[in-house]
Structure formats: C-alpha cells, structure tokens
Amino acid sequence: MGKFAVIDIGSNTVRLVVYENRERAPYVVFNEKVFCGLGRGVSETGLMIKESMDLAVSTLKRFSMLLNKMGINDPRIVATSAVRDASNGSDFIIMVKKKTGLNIKVIDGIEEARLSGCGVICAVPHADGIVGDLGGGSLELAIVGDKKVSNEVTLPIGPLRLQDQMGNWIDNPKRLVKKELKSVEWLSGAKHKKFYAVGGAWRSLARIHMKVVGYQHINMHNYVIPVDEITALAKRISRMTLVELDEYLPYISEKRVNILSLASLTLYRLLRTIKPSKFIVSAFGVREGLLYDEMDEDVRMQDPLIVGCHQVAKMTGRFPEHGKRLYEWIDPLFLEETQEQKRLRLAICILSDVGWRGHPEYRAEKVVAEILYGRLGGINHWGAGLIAMALYVCYGGANHRARQVEVATSLISREDMYYTKKVGMALRLAQRLSAGTSKGLQLAELSLTSDTLLLNVKPDKIDIINDVVRKRLGDLAGFLELEGVVDDSYVFNSEKEKVSAE
C-alpha cells in the first residue's frame, strides 16, 4: 500500500499533505500550504478574484509536479466553500484540469463537516462532543461520539465571508454570526460538552494563548485551554484592530492576522452559545478525515498510539517485537494501574529501544524530543510527557536542565514523575539483562515480597547476571524502598506449570 496524498483547496489556503500510507497512524512525509485567498470577496460579488485564482492554479501546478515525482497517481483533491459558492467555481475547476491535469471534487458543507469530525476521531478515537471547523468561508459543526459523526451543519460565517475584497469588515458581522448560530436547532441544547476546535485561525488564537500564559510545549494538537480563558481571549481579540494585532506577529503567521479578529468573533459567539465543558485544539480535520475514510474498518478500530509506536520501533529499534514481552516482564511491579497507565506503559515498552542509535551522551534528551515533537497520535500532552520522561529515565538521563526535559516535566505531576521513574528504571534493568532481546528476558523473572525485589534466575543461567545488572537491580529496589536480591533457586512459573501437568 503506497503513499496517500490530499490536496485541500480551501477559502484561505491551498494545501498538499502526503502520508506514508493508509495505515492507522501514518507519518506525514510532505506538508505545504499556500495562502491563496480564494474566498476573499465571494460574499460581496459572488466571484473568486482573478489574482487568487491565478495563484491557486500556479500552486496546483507545483503540487501536480511534486506528486508526479513522488509517483502518486491517485491524490484526493477536494475544494470547499469558496469554489462551491462562487459563480465562477466551475470555470476554475476546468482551468485547473486544463493546466494541471488534476480533477477537483467539490464537497458540500455537510460532507465537509462529516470529514472534519472523522479527522478528529482519527486522532482522538474516543472523542465525545462538538467539532467546530472554521475555514475561510464557512464554519462546519458536528457532534462526535462512539466513533460516529452526526448533526452535521455548515454556516457561511468564515472570516473571509465577513470581509469585502479589500479586507474591510462587512456591516455588523456580529449580527450575522449570531443569526447563523441561532439557526442551528440542536446547538443550544448541546451545552457543556467538550469542544474540538479545528482550523488554522483558531490554532493561531490558541498559539497566542500559549505565549500569553507561558505554556512550555509547542505542539498545538490536543492543547487544552480553560474555557473561561479562551472565551475572554476571543472576546478581547475580536475587538482589536490590525494595528493592535501587530503585537502577536512574532507568534502567528502574518497571513492569519487579517482574519484573526473575525475568527475570534465567531469563536466567542459560539462559546457563549454552547458553554463547553472543555476546549481542545485539534490539528486534525478534513484532510485526516479523508485519510480515515480510506482505511478499512478493522484498521480504524486499531489504537493509533500503539500502531504508531510499533511503526517507530520498526523503523528505529533493534528488536521491534520486544515491546510486549518487556511489558509483561515488568508487570509484577505494577499491581495498581489505571487502564490509561497500562496503555501508556505498553507504548513506553514498545518505544524503549528507539534511542539506541543515538550517542550515549545525548540519546536520553534526543528520545524526549522525538516523543514531544513527533507525530504520535492517540495521546494528549500529559501522555506525551509521561512517555517521554519514562524513556528519559530508561536511557539514564541526568540533564534535567535540557529544554525538552523541562517541557516534558511541566506536562506531568509529581505523582506521575514517580510512575515514570518506576517504569524507566524497570526497563533500564530489563534492557541491560536481555541486551534488548525477547529471548534474553526468558532467563530471569521479577517478583516481589513485602520487603524484597527478587530477580529470579535459572540456576544454570546465573552468569547472565553481571555487576551492571546487579547495580540496576539495586537502583530499582532502592527507589522502591526494597532490598534487591538475585535468587538462583527459584522455580519459574512455566516450569511449575509443566510439573503440575505431568
């Protein structure tokens, strides 16, 4: 199964994203967007302006050439609000076909809302709440839950729809936004649900919040903002002029500044209507929804985090099949865990060998950076911090002043830090004992008594225990406030079962 490409022709940007495959957690191998502004002035004249169309065609020519060089012959090319609403939309589609050979599919607003919901589910399988996707020309809303999308609607209140061709606001955009939101019958009855915010303008707003509050992580996906704070920020920015918005230029794209106030106005009115229980930023939307649609049903049911971890282990680890065995080997130390901790511990075990190629002096910090800034799906910022710090301990990390380590520790609690050290030190012992091999772990077992951590070894395999292994056993036992003991007289569970059967 080869690469999968999506070209998204929106009202503000034209973007090409190429995924490595159609599996549950594919890596993005190419991502480029160009601000073409196709939606500017459509609400005023009913037409896309020539300059925007020419830039879009030039951009699509480039994308067509790149796809050809990549050997991708079946890209999904969709156009949304601007092209479907403009009276010269069909002329644009014909021109693109003639000059680039690309076949554009125009999707209606309901389908766009469904795909946005699918995109959120792709990244957050257990998403439950309202999805709002603000594009340049329209706002799509839908409800997600139980891996399904429902109640899809589209509203013509994207920020470019609230401007004329010169970028000036239309008369009383606030009244139009309130009117359109009021027309959605289910919206006022869907209060106090989680809200998943999709779209570049709202991500820019969230980026500003990150900077204002000094949030250390930079990954926008799954960034959670207190509802009162994002509501207040949206209200404040909705009232700012372009000159006043200049103070945020170091944080966001200059191309987003012209629409930020109107995007904030729409968000403010929406939040006042639905009063969500939680505000969550989603970097996944229509493009990932198209990818999700391409997946077989059994693929969709897979856990994107675990699949992604296996993919990373396969690409960078020595023994990618080793993770599940490690998970089982250290299990005796984890008698009380939540289901989410179990899931994250499995992810940590699968990833525990991915940093070995790095230089010993910096591999611990390198692994932390790869977890924080990589594209593992299916986890929030807390989960990323927990995985990163467990692997940091696993690799013997000691430089807590490293920037990425400070970021990771800021995402988790003191109790979480204890848990990550326990997992990391257990893996550090297991990896030294087994040299990273699954079969190596069959030579010994861990067990606990009230005051002792036992490393049980088959009598004829005692030489597998050297001073380094004993030291790591001692370190782990000391951390757990136990005595570490090597026992070569122990009868393994597998051998007990064999005797019992006989």
Number of C-alpha atoms within 10 A of each C-alpha: 7 10 19 23 27 21 24 21 26 23 29 27 20 23 21 24 19 22 20 16 18 20 22 24 28 21 20 15 13 11 13 12 15 16 17 23 25 31 34 28 24 26 22 13 13 16 19 25 18 11 11 18 20 16 17 22 20 15 19 24 17 13 20 21 12 13 17 11 10 11 11 15 14 13 19 18 20 20 21 23 29 31 28 17 20 21 15 16 20 15 12 20 18 15 16 21 15 11 13 18 13 22 16 21 15 21 17 14 21 18 17 29 29 26 26 31 34 28 26 29 27 28 28 21 22 15 21 20 21 27 31 26 28 24 28 29 28 24 27 26 29 24 26 27 15 10 17 15 22 15 16 21 18 23 19 21 26 26 30 31 26 29 23 17 18 8 14 12 16 15 10 9 18 16 9 16 21 15 11 14 19 14 11 16 10 11 18 15 10 16 18 13 16 22 27 28 28 28 21 21 27 24 19 20 24 23 19 18 18 19 13 11 9 9 14 16 18 13 16 17 20 22 22 18 16 12 18 14 13 20 21 12 18 26 18 14 19 20 14 15 13 13 8 10 15 13 9 17 13 9 14 18 13 12 16 18 21 18 22 25 24 28 30 25 21 26 24 20 18 20 18 12 17 18 20 22 14 16 24 23 21 27 20 24 26 24 25 23 22 23 23 24 16 14 15 12 10 8 16 19 13 14 18 23 22 22 21 23 24 20 20 18 23 17 11 16 21 16 16 23 15 22 25 15 18 25 20 11 20 20 16 14 15 13 7 9 11 9 9 11 16 15 15 19 27 22 21 27 26 29 28 29 26 22 25 16 11 13 10 12 11 15 19 25 26 17 26 28 18 15 20 23 13 12 17 23 24 21 19 18 20 18 18 22 28 27 28 30 30 28 30 29 22 27 25 17 20 13 13 13 9 11 13 23 24 16 20 26 19 16 18 18 13 10 8 18 16 14 19 25 20 22 26 27 25 26 28 22 22 26 22 17 22 19 13 22 20 20 11 15 19 14 19 24 19 17 14 14 9 7 12 16 24 22 20 20 23 18 13 9 11 15 9 15 17 11 9 12 20 17 13 20 25 19 19 24 21 14 14 16 12 18 19 22 15 19 16 16 10 15 13 16 10 9 10 10 10 10 9 8 7 5
